[in-house]
Amino acid sequence: MGEPRARVSGASSSTDSYSTPSPSPCPSPSPAPRHHVTLLEPSHQHKKKSKKVFRVFRSVFRSFPIITPAACKIPVLPGGSLPDPHRGGSSGSRVTGTLFGYRKGRVSLSIQENPRCLPSLVVELAMQTMVLQKELSGGMVRIALETEKRADKEKIRIMDEPLWTMYCNGKKTGYGVKRDASEEDLNVMELLRPVSMGAGVLPGNSEVEGPDSEMAYMRAYFERVVGSKDSETFYMLSPEGNNGPELSIFFVRV
């Protein structure tokens, strides 16, 4: 998001206008064609149980404003320390993470097994895209997504939680909401299929955001570290010698 722009241009269409009056209205131009999705199922795809409560959470909390109250501490992870994402001998697995969103809209996080697979997780974060870009320009961003630990959640995987309280660099920003990948999400992942790491802008959906809309994205490899059944962390991996921003995303139950 903070790198030089890499613009992907889409085909444009035009219609001829005539001065001769016509008894019937001219048909409106058809919308730009969507990309055919060729993404594959992850090799360890879990069967998803369709629960109406997920849709209720999504519809309710999407309408909530982004709030920024007094500073809060990032939840302490088991062990009391934060692993070093640049250490050698990693014990985690590598996944592809993409942060994307319209500049004046909320940013979303997509986790994929690799760029050729369908997303295994999509979370809409409680932060505008341009605000996250500003935070990344500072060099270090820690996002904590926290949910309450309860007895009735014992059998629920932490990544299957529908709702999290979100903190960015210690400040509460609102709520992160898990959702199913939308058609637009899949279109973005399809466009970025050849990209393993990078940042730039994509042509947006003019029907929703207007003719001058742009969608910013940042894609990188992340190290996924499972601390326990109540904590998972994703550390962005930068190429050797790259002095880019450091980004860590924590999912915790406390």
ChimeraX commands (.cxc) that place a marker at each C-alpha (Angstrom):
marker #1 position 0.00,0.00,0.00 radius 0.5
marker #1 position 2.89,2.33,0.70 radius 0.5
marker #1 position 4.92,1.31,-2.41 radius 0.5
marker #1 position 4.85,3.00,-5.85 radius 0.5
marker #1 position 1.63,2.37,-7.67 radius 0.5
marker #1 position 1.32,-0.56,-10.04 radius 0.5
marker #1 position -1.81,0.12,-12.02 radius 0.5
marker #1 position -3.79,-2.64,-13.67 radius 0.5
marker #1 position -5.83,-1.20,-16.50 radius 0.5
marker #1 position -9.16,-2.64,-17.56 radius 0.5
marker #1 position -10.84,-2.52,-20.95 radius 0.5
marker #1 position -13.21,0.38,-21.48 radius 0.5
marker #1 position -16.23,0.57,-23.73 radius 0.5
marker #1 position -17.97,3.47,-25.42 radius 0.5
marker #1 position -21.33,3.97,-27.16 radius 0.5
marker #1 position -22.20,6.20,-30.10 radius 0.5
marker #1 position -24.84,8.93,-29.65 radius 0.5
marker #1 position -27.32,9.95,-32.33 radius 0.5
marker #1 position -29.25,13.19,-32.75 radius 0.5
marker #1 position -32.24,11.48,-34.37 radius 0.5
marker #1 position -34.97,11.02,-31.74 radius 0.5
marker #1 position -35.99,7.45,-31.00 radius 0.5
marker #1 position -39.30,6.30,-29.57 radius 0.5
marker #1 position -37.56,3.85,-27.27 radius 0.5
marker #1 position -34.82,4.75,-24.74 radius 0.5
marker #1 position -31.24,3.80,-25.59 radius 0.5
marker #1 position -30.06,0.73,-23.72 radius 0.5
marker #1 position -27.57,1.48,-20.95 radius 0.5
marker #1 position -24.04,0.14,-21.44 radius 0.5
marker #1 position -23.49,-3.27,-19.92 radius 0.5
marker #1 position -21.22,-3.44,-16.85 radius 0.5
marker #1 position -17.60,-4.47,-17.24 radius 0.5
marker #1 position -17.27,-8.25,-17.38 radius 0.5
marker #1 position -16.13,-10.04,-14.23 radius 0.5
marker #1 position -13.07,-12.21,-14.33 radius 0.5
marker #1 position -13.71,-15.92,-14.44 radius 0.5
marker #1 position -12.58,-17.35,-11.10 radius 0.5
marker #1 position -10.00,-20.10,-11.54 radius 0.5
marker #1 position -8.81,-20.21,-7.92 radius 0.5
marker #1 position -8.51,-23.65,-6.35 radius 0.5
marker #1 position -9.81,-25.04,-3.09 radius 0.5
marker #1 position -7.18,-25.05,-0.30 radius 0.5
marker #1 position -5.70,-28.48,0.32 radius 0.5
marker #1 position -6.89,-28.43,3.93 radius 0.5
marker #1 position -10.25,-26.77,3.39 radius 0.5
marker #1 position -12.54,-27.16,6.39 radius 0.5
marker #1 position -16.24,-27.67,5.78 radius 0.5
marker #1 position -18.03,-24.53,6.77 radius 0.5
marker #1 position -21.23,-24.73,8.76 radius 0.5
marker #1 position -23.69,-22.13,7.54 radius 0.5
marker #1 position -24.82,-20.18,10.57 radius 0.5
marker #1 position -27.26,-17.32,10.34 radius 0.5
marker #1 position -25.55,-15.57,13.26 radius 0.5
marker #1 position -22.54,-14.84,11.00 radius 0.5
marker #1 position -24.77,-12.91,8.60 radius 0.5
marker #1 position -26.44,-11.09,11.50 radius 0.5
marker #1 position -23.09,-9.97,12.91 radius 0.5
marker #1 position -21.94,-8.83,9.49 radius 0.5
marker #1 position -25.07,-6.82,8.73 radius 0.5
marker #1 position -25.19,-5.18,12.17 radius 0.5
marker #1 position -21.53,-4.28,12.68 radius 0.5
marker #1 position -20.90,-3.11,9.09 radius 0.5
marker #1 position -23.14,-0.15,9.96 radius 0.5
marker #1 position -21.17,0.75,13.10 radius 0.5
marker #1 position -18.87,3.78,12.84 radius 0.5
marker #1 position -15.14,3.33,13.30 radius 0.5
marker #1 position -14.36,4.48,16.84 radius 0.5
marker #1 position -11.09,5.51,18.43 radius 0.5
marker #1 position -11.39,5.78,22.24 radius 0.5
marker #1 position -8.53,5.98,24.71 radius 0.5
marker #1 position -5.44,3.90,24.06 radius 0.5
marker #1 position -5.60,0.24,25.08 radius 0.5
marker #1 position -2.86,-2.32,25.47 radius 0.5
marker #1 position -2.43,-5.11,22.97 radius 0.5
marker #1 position -3.52,-8.37,24.65 radius 0.5
marker #1 position -0.63,-10.33,26.14 radius 0.5
marker #1 position -0.02,-13.61,24.35 radius 0.5
marker #1 position 0.82,-16.88,26.11 radius 0.5
marker #1 position 4.46,-16.82,27.17 radius 0.5
marker #1 position 4.44,-13.06,27.70 radius 0.5
marker #1 position 6.63,-12.18,24.72 radius 0.5
marker #1 position 6.29,-11.56,21.03 radius 0.5
marker #1 position 8.20,-13.88,18.68 radius 0.5
marker #1 position 10.68,-12.26,16.31 radius 0.5
marker #1 position 9.32,-12.52,12.72 radius 0.5
marker #1 position 12.88,-12.30,11.34 radius 0.5
marker #1 position 14.29,-15.14,13.42 radius 0.5
marker #1 position 15.79,-18.20,11.77 radius 0.5
marker #1 position 14.40,-21.72,11.99 radius 0.5
marker #1 position 10.74,-20.78,11.71 radius 0.5
marker #1 position 8.27,-23.25,13.22 radius 0.5
marker #1 position 5.26,-21.75,11.49 radius 0.5
marker #1 position 3.71,-22.28,8.07 radius 0.5
marker #1 position 3.81,-19.77,5.22 radius 0.5
marker #1 position 0.60,-18.36,3.76 radius 0.5
marker #1 position -0.33,-15.50,1.43 radius 0.5
marker #1 position -1.95,-12.46,3.03 radius 0.5
marker #1 position -3.60,-9.58,1.16 radius 0.5
marker #1 position -4.82,-6.27,2.60 radius 0.5
marker #1 position -7.10,-4.46,0.18 radius 0.5
marker #1 position -9.87,-1.88,0.03 radius 0.5
marker #1 position -11.14,1.34,-1.51 radius 0.5
marker #1 position -9.18,4.33,-0.27 radius 0.5
marker #1 position -12.14,5.82,1.58 radius 0.5
marker #1 position -13.59,2.46,2.58 radius 0.5
marker #1 position -12.70,-0.19,5.12 radius 0.5
marker #1 position -9.75,-2.45,4.52 radius 0.5
marker #1 position -10.18,-6.22,4.32 radius 0.5
marker #1 position -7.74,-9.02,5.11 radius 0.5
marker #1 position -7.64,-12.16,2.98 radius 0.5
marker #1 position -5.62,-15.23,3.93 radius 0.5
marker #1 position -4.85,-17.83,1.25 radius 0.5
marker #1 position -2.82,-21.02,1.29 radius 0.5
marker #1 position -1.11,-19.59,-1.81 radius 0.5
marker #1 position -2.07,-17.04,-4.52 radius 0.5
marker #1 position -3.72,-19.80,-6.61 radius 0.5
marker #1 position -6.16,-20.85,-3.86 radius 0.5
marker #1 position -9.51,-19.52,-2.73 radius 0.5
marker #1 position -9.37,-17.46,0.50 radius 0.5
marker #1 position -9.55,-19.54,3.66 radius 0.5
marker #1 position -10.33,-16.42,5.71 radius 0.5
marker #1 position -11.70,-12.94,4.92 radius 0.5
marker #1 position -12.00,-10.36,7.70 radius 0.5
marker #1 position -13.32,-6.83,7.29 radius 0.5
marker #1 position -11.20,-4.69,9.60 radius 0.5
marker #1 position -12.34,-1.64,11.56 radius 0.5
marker #1 position -10.03,0.77,9.76 radius 0.5
marker #1 position -10.12,2.80,6.58 radius 0.5
marker #1 position -7.61,1.86,3.90 radius 0.5
marker #1 position -5.95,5.27,3.82 radius 0.5
marker #1 position -5.57,5.22,7.63 radius 0.5
marker #1 position -3.80,1.84,7.47 radius 0.5
marker #1 position -1.52,3.21,4.74 radius 0.5
marker #1 position -0.57,6.06,7.06 radius 0.5
marker #1 position 0.13,3.63,9.91 radius 0.5
marker #1 position 2.31,1.46,7.65 radius 0.5
marker #1 position 4.36,4.49,6.66 radius 0.5
marker #1 position 5.43,4.67,10.32 radius 0.5
marker #1 position 7.34,1.39,9.92 radius 0.5
marker #1 position 5.57,-0.95,12.37 radius 0.5
marker #1 position 1.94,-2.00,12.67 radius 0.5
marker #1 position 0.51,-4.48,15.17 radius 0.5
marker #1 position -3.12,-5.43,14.72 radius 0.5
marker #1 position -4.75,-7.42,17.51 radius 0.5
marker #1 position -8.14,-9.07,16.99 radius 0.5
marker #1 position -9.50,-10.08,20.37 radius 0.5
marker #1 position -12.56,-12.11,21.30 radius 0.5
marker #1 position -13.89,-13.28,24.65 radius 0.5
marker #1 position -13.04,-16.74,25.96 radius 0.5
marker #1 position -16.14,-18.62,27.09 radius 0.5
marker #1 position -16.99,-22.23,27.91 radius 0.5
marker #1 position -19.42,-22.49,24.98 radius 0.5
marker #1 position -16.56,-21.65,22.57 radius 0.5
marker #1 position -14.36,-24.59,23.52 radius 0.5
marker #1 position -15.05,-26.44,20.26 radius 0.5
marker #1 position -14.92,-23.39,17.98 radius 0.5
marker #1 position -11.64,-22.78,16.14 radius 0.5
marker #1 position -10.37,-19.29,16.80 radius 0.5
marker #1 position -10.35,-18.52,13.08 radius 0.5
marker #1 position -14.05,-19.45,12.93 radius 0.5
marker #1 position -15.05,-16.72,15.39 radius 0.5
marker #1 position -17.49,-14.31,13.70 radius 0.5
marker #1 position -16.48,-11.11,15.52 radius 0.5
marker #1 position -13.39,-9.56,17.11 radius 0.5
marker #1 position -12.60,-6.34,18.94 radius 0.5
marker #1 position -9.80,-4.72,16.97 radius 0.5
marker #1 position -6.75,-2.83,18.22 radius 0.5
marker #1 position -4.13,-1.15,16.03 radius 0.5
marker #1 position -0.85,-0.28,17.75 radius 0.5
marker #1 position -2.63,-0.45,21.11 radius 0.5
marker #1 position -5.63,1.72,20.18 radius 0.5
marker #1 position -9.11,0.28,19.93 radius 0.5
marker #1 position -10.57,1.01,16.50 radius 0.5
marker #1 position -13.84,-0.95,16.48 radius 0.5
marker #1 position -14.81,-4.46,15.40 radius 0.5
marker #1 position -13.38,-6.88,12.88 radius 0.5
marker #1 position -16.00,-9.08,11.19 radius 0.5
marker #1 position -15.42,-12.39,9.47 radius 0.5
marker #1 position -17.38,-12.83,6.25 radius 0.5
marker #1 position -17.67,-15.13,3.29 radius 0.5
marker #1 position -15.65,-14.08,0.26 radius 0.5
marker #1 position -17.82,-11.89,-1.96 radius 0.5
marker #1 position -17.79,-11.79,-5.75 radius 0.5
marker #1 position -15.66,-8.65,-5.58 radius 0.5
marker #1 position -13.21,-10.30,-3.16 radius 0.5
marker #1 position -12.79,-13.24,-5.55 radius 0.5
marker #1 position -12.36,-10.86,-8.48 radius 0.5
marker #1 position -9.52,-9.10,-6.62 radius 0.5
marker #1 position -7.85,-12.41,-5.73 radius 0.5
marker #1 position -8.13,-13.50,-9.37 radius 0.5
marker #1 position -6.51,-10.28,-10.61 radius 0.5
marker #1 position -3.70,-10.72,-8.10 radius 0.5
marker #1 position -3.17,-14.40,-8.83 radius 0.5
marker #1 position 0.20,-13.78,-10.61 radius 0.5
marker #1 position 1.38,-11.55,-7.71 radius 0.5
marker #1 position 3.22,-13.19,-4.82 radius 0.5
marker #1 position 4.41,-9.96,-3.15 radius 0.5
marker #1 position 3.78,-6.33,-3.97 radius 0.5
marker #1 position 1.60,-3.26,-3.53 radius 0.5
marker #1 position -0.32,-0.97,-5.85 radius 0.5
marker #1 position -3.81,-0.11,-7.05 radius 0.5
marker #1 position -6.48,-1.93,-9.05 radius 0.5
marker #1 position -9.40,-0.51,-11.01 radius 0.5
marker #1 position -12.39,-0.30,-8.69 radius 0.5
marker #1 position -16.07,-1.01,-9.14 radius 0.5
marker #1 position -17.42,2.20,-10.67 radius 0.5
marker #1 position -21.00,1.05,-10.04 radius 0.5
marker #1 position -20.34,1.27,-6.29 radius 0.5
marker #1 position -17.51,3.74,-5.72 radius 0.5
marker #1 position -17.86,6.04,-8.73 radius 0.5
marker #1 position -15.91,6.36,-12.00 radius 0.5
marker #1 position -12.66,7.46,-10.32 radius 0.5
marker #1 position -12.57,4.65,-7.75 radius 0.5
marker #1 position -9.35,2.78,-7.06 radius 0.5
marker #1 position -8.71,-0.20,-4.85 radius 0.5
marker #1 position -5.36,-0.25,-3.04 radius 0.5
marker #1 position -3.73,-3.55,-2.12 radius 0.5
marker #1 position -0.67,-4.93,-0.38 radius 0.5
marker #1 position 0.23,-8.60,-0.71 radius 0.5
marker #1 position 2.99,-10.52,1.05 radius 0.5
marker #1 position 3.92,-13.87,2.51 radius 0.5
marker #1 position 3.00,-14.28,6.17 radius 0.5
marker #1 position 4.33,-16.73,8.71 radius 0.5
marker #1 position 1.41,-18.32,10.56 radius 0.5
marker #1 position 2.26,-19.32,14.13 radius 0.5
marker #1 position -0.24,-21.22,16.28 radius 0.5
marker #1 position 0.45,-20.44,19.94 radius 0.5
marker #1 position -2.48,-22.41,21.33 radius 0.5
marker #1 position -6.14,-23.07,20.58 radius 0.5
marker #1 position -6.75,-19.49,21.73 radius 0.5
marker #1 position -4.05,-17.67,19.76 radius 0.5
marker #1 position -2.79,-17.52,16.19 radius 0.5
marker #1 position -0.43,-14.91,14.77 radius 0.5
marker #1 position 0.52,-13.86,11.26 radius 0.5
marker #1 position 3.90,-12.14,10.73 radius 0.5
marker #1 position 4.54,-10.43,7.40 radius 0.5
marker #1 position 7.76,-11.67,5.81 radius 0.5
marker #1 position 9.82,-9.10,3.91 radius 0.5
marker #1 position 12.44,-10.01,1.29 radius 0.5
marker #1 position 16.03,-9.97,2.53 radius 0.5
marker #1 position 17.49,-6.49,2.52 radius 0.5
marker #1 position 14.06,-4.87,2.29 radius 0.5
marker #1 position 13.49,-2.13,4.86 radius 0.5
marker #1 position 9.73,-2.09,4.38 radius 0.5
marker #1 position 7.11,-1.88,7.16 radius 0.5
marker #1 position 6.71,-4.62,9.76 radius 0.5
marker #1 position 3.19,-5.96,10.16 radius 0.5
marker #1 position 1.91,-8.47,12.71 radius 0.5
marker #1 position -1.69,-9.63,13.07 radius 0.5
marker #1 position -2.76,-11.38,16.29 radius 0.5
marker #1 position -5.95,-13.41,16.76 radius 0.5
marker #1 position -6.52,-14.06,20.48 radius 0.5
marker #1 position -9.20,-15.22,22.91 radius 0.5
marker #1 position -8.84,-13.66,26.36 radius 0.5
marker link #1:1,2 radius 0.2
marker link #1:2,3 radius 0.2
marker link #1:3,4 radius 0.2
marker link #1:4,5 radius 0.2
marker link #1:5,6 radius 0.2
marker link #1:6,7 radius 0.2
marker link #1:7,8 radius 0.2
marker link #1:8,9 radius 0.2
marker link #1:9,10 radius 0.2
marker link #1:10,11 radius 0.2
marker link #1:11,12 radius 0.2
marker link #1:12,13 radius 0.2
marker link #1:13,14 radius 0.2
marker link #1:14,15 radius 0.2
marker link #1:15,16 radius 0.2
marker link #1:16,17 radius 0.2
marker link #1:17,18 radius 0.2
marker link #1:18,19 radius 0.2
marker link #1:19,20 radius 0.2
marker link #1:20,21 radius 0.2
marker link #1:21,22 radius 0.2
marker link #1:22,23 radius 0.2
marker link #1:23,24 radius 0.2
marker link #1:24,25 radius 0.2
marker link #1:25,26 radius 0.2
marker link #1:26,27 radius 0.2
marker link #1:27,28 radius 0.2
marker link #1:28,29 radius 0.2
marker link #1:29,30 radius 0.2
marker link #1:30,31 radius 0.2
marker link #1:31,32 radius 0.2
marker link #1:32,33 radius 0.2
marker link #1:33,34 radius 0.2
marker link #1:34,35 radius 0.2
marker link #1:35,36 radius 0.2
marker link #1:36,37 radius 0.2
marker link #1:37,38 radius 0.2
marker link #1:38,39 radius 0.2
marker link #1:39,40 radius 0.2
marker link #1:40,41 radius 0.2
marker link #1:41,42 radius 0.2
marker link #1:42,43 radius 0.2
marker link #1:43,44 radius 0.2
marker link #1:44,45 radius 0.2
marker link #1:45,46 radius 0.2
marker link #1:46,47 radius 0.2
marker link #1:47,48 radius 0.2
marker link #1:48,49 radius 0.2
marker link #1:49,50 radius 0.2
marker link #1:50,51 radius 0.2
marker link #1:51,52 radius 0.2
marker link #1:52,53 radius 0.2
marker link #1:53,54 radius 0.2
marker link #1:54,55 radius 0.2
marker link #1:55,56 radius 0.2
marker link #1:56,57 radius 0.2
marker link #1:57,58 radius 0.2
marker link #1:58,59 radius 0.2
marker link #1:59,60 radius 0.2
marker link #1:60,61 radius 0.2
marker link #1:61,62 radius 0.2
marker link #1:62,63 radius 0.2
marker link #1:63,64 radius 0.2
marker link #1:64,65 radius 0.2
marker link #1:65,66 radius 0.2
marker link #1:66,67 radius 0.2
marker link #1:67,68 radius 0.2
marker link #1:68,69 radius 0.2
marker link #1:69,70 radius 0.2
marker link #1:70,71 radius 0.2
marker link #1:71,72 radius 0.2
marker link #1:72,73 radius 0.2
marker link #1:73,74 radius 0.2
marker link #1:74,75 radius 0.2
marker link #1:75,76 radius 0.2
marker link #1:76,77 radius 0.2
marker link #1:77,78 radius 0.2
marker link #1:78,79 radius 0.2
marker link #1:79,80 radius 0.2
marker link #1:80,81 radius 0.2
marker link #1:81,82 radius 0.2
marker link #1:82,83 radius 0.2
marker link #1:83,84 radius 0.2
marker link #1:84,85 radius 0.2
marker link #1:85,86 radius 0.2
marker link #1:86,87 radius 0.2
marker link #1:87,88 radius 0.2
marker link #1:88,89 radius 0.2
marker link #1:89,90 radius 0.2
marker link #1:90,91 radius 0.2
marker link #1:91,92 radius 0.2
marker link #1:92,93 radius 0.2
marker link #1:93,94 radius 0.2
marker link #1:94,95 radius 0.2
marker link #1:95,96 radius 0.2
marker link #1:96,97 radius 0.2
marker link #1:97,98 radius 0.2
marker link #1:98,99 radius 0.2
marker link #1:99,100 radius 0.2
marker link #1:100,101 radius 0.2
marker link #1:101,102 radius 0.2
marker link #1:102,103 radius 0.2
marker link #1:103,104 radius 0.2
marker link #1:104,105 radius 0.2
marker link #1:105,106 radius 0.2
marker link #1:106,107 radius 0.2
marker link #1:107,108 radius 0.2
marker link #1:108,109 radius 0.2
marker link #1:109,110 radius 0.2
marker link #1:110,111 radius 0.2
marker link #1:111,112 radius 0.2
marker link #1:112,113 radius 0.2
marker link #1:113,114 radius 0.2
marker link #1:114,115 radius 0.2
marker link #1:115,116 radius 0.2
marker link #1:116,117 radius 0.2
marker link #1:117,118 radius 0.2
marker link #1:118,119 radius 0.2
marker link #1:119,120 radius 0.2
marker link #1:120,121 radius 0.2
marker link #1:121,122 radius 0.2
marker link #1:122,123 radius 0.2
marker link #1:123,124 radius 0.2
marker link #1:124,125 radius 0.2
marker link #1:125,126 radius 0.2
marker link #1:126,127 radius 0.2
marker link #1:127,128 radius 0.2
marker link #1:128,129 radius 0.2
marker link #1:129,130 radius 0.2
marker link #1:130,131 radius 0.2
marker link #1:131,132 radius 0.2
marker link #1:132,133 radius 0.2
marker link #1:133,134 radius 0.2
marker link #1:134,135 radius 0.2
marker link #1:135,136 radius 0.2
marker link #1:136,137 radius 0.2
marker link #1:137,138 radius 0.2
marker link #1:138,139 radius 0.2
marker link #1:139,140 radius 0.2
marker link #1:140,141 radius 0.2
marker link #1:141,142 radius 0.2
marker link #1:142,143 radius 0.2
marker link #1:143,144 radius 0.2
marker link #1:144,145 radius 0.2
marker link #1:145,146 radius 0.2
marker link #1:146,147 radius 0.2
marker link #1:147,148 radius 0.2
marker link #1:148,149 radius 0.2
marker link #1:149,150 radius 0.2
marker link #1:150,151 radius 0.2
marker link #1:151,152 radius 0.2
marker link #1:152,153 radius 0.2
marker link #1:153,154 radius 0.2
marker link #1:154,155 radius 0.2
marker link #1:155,156 radius 0.2
marker link #1:156,157 radius 0.2
marker link #1:157,158 radius 0.2
marker link #1:158,159 radius 0.2
marker link #1:159,160 radius 0.2
marker link #1:160,161 radius 0.2
marker link #1:161,162 radius 0.2
marker link #1:162,163 radius 0.2
marker link #1:163,164 radius 0.2
marker link #1:164,165 radius 0.2
marker link #1:165,166 radius 0.2
marker link #1:166,167 radius 0.2
marker link #1:167,168 radius 0.2
marker link #1:168,169 radius 0.2
marker link #1:169,170 radius 0.2
marker link #1:170,171 radius 0.2
marker link #1:171,172 radius 0.2
marker link #1:172,173 radius 0.2
marker link #1:173,174 radius 0.2
marker link #1:174,175 radius 0.2
marker link #1:175,176 radius 0.2
marker link #1:176,177 radius 0.2
marker link #1:177,178 radius 0.2
marker link #1:178,179 radius 0.2
marker link #1:179,180 radius 0.2
marker link #1:180,181 radius 0.2
marker link #1:181,182 radius 0.2
marker link #1:182,183 radius 0.2
marker link #1:183,184 radius 0.2
marker link #1:184,185 radius 0.2
marker link #1:185,186 radius 0.2
marker link #1:186,187 radius 0.2
marker link #1:187,188 radius 0.2
marker link #1:188,189 radius 0.2
marker link #1:189,190 radius 0.2
marker link #1:190,191 radius 0.2
marker link #1:191,192 radius 0.2
marker link #1:192,193 radius 0.2
marker link #1:193,194 radius 0.2
marker link #1:194,195 radius 0.2
marker link #1:195,196 radius 0.2
marker link #1:196,197 radius 0.2
marker link #1:197,198 radius 0.2
marker link #1:198,199 radius 0.2
marker link #1:199,200 radius 0.2
marker link #1:200,201 radius 0.2
marker link #1:201,202 radius 0.2
marker link #1:202,203 radius 0.2
marker link #1:203,204 radius 0.2
marker link #1:204,205 radius 0.2
marker link #1:205,206 radius 0.2
marker link #1:206,207 radius 0.2
marker link #1:207,208 radius 0.2
marker link #1:208,209 radius 0.2
marker link #1:209,210 radius 0.2
marker link #1:210,211 radius 0.2
marker link #1:211,212 radius 0.2
marker link #1:212,213 radius 0.2
marker link #1:213,214 radius 0.2
marker link #1:214,215 radius 0.2
marker link #1:215,216 radius 0.2
marker link #1:216,217 radius 0.2
marker link #1:217,218 radius 0.2
marker link #1:218,219 radius 0.2
marker link #1:219,220 radius 0.2
marker link #1:220,221 radius 0.2
marker link #1:221,222 radius 0.2
marker link #1:222,223 radius 0.2
marker link #1:223,224 radius 0.2
marker link #1:224,225 radius 0.2
marker link #1:225,226 radius 0.2
marker link #1:226,227 radius 0.2
marker link #1:227,228 radius 0.2
marker link #1:228,229 radius 0.2
marker link #1:229,230 radius 0.2
marker link #1:230,231 radius 0.2
marker link #1:231,232 radius 0.2
marker link #1:232,233 radius 0.2
marker link #1:233,234 radius 0.2
marker link #1:234,235 radius 0.2
marker link #1:235,236 radius 0.2
marker link #1:236,237 radius 0.2
marker link #1:237,238 radius 0.2
marker link #1:238,239 radius 0.2
marker link #1:239,240 radius 0.2
marker link #1:240,241 radius 0.2
marker link #1:241,242 radius 0.2
marker link #1:242,243 radius 0.2
marker link #1:243,244 radius 0.2
marker link #1:244,245 radius 0.2
marker link #1:245,246 radius 0.2
marker link #1:246,247 radius 0.2
marker link #1:247,248 radius 0.2
marker link #1:248,249 radius 0.2
marker link #1:249,250 radius 0.2
marker link #1:250,251 radius 0.2
marker link #1:251,252 radius 0.2
marker link #1:252,253 radius 0.2
marker link #1:253,254 radius 0.2
view
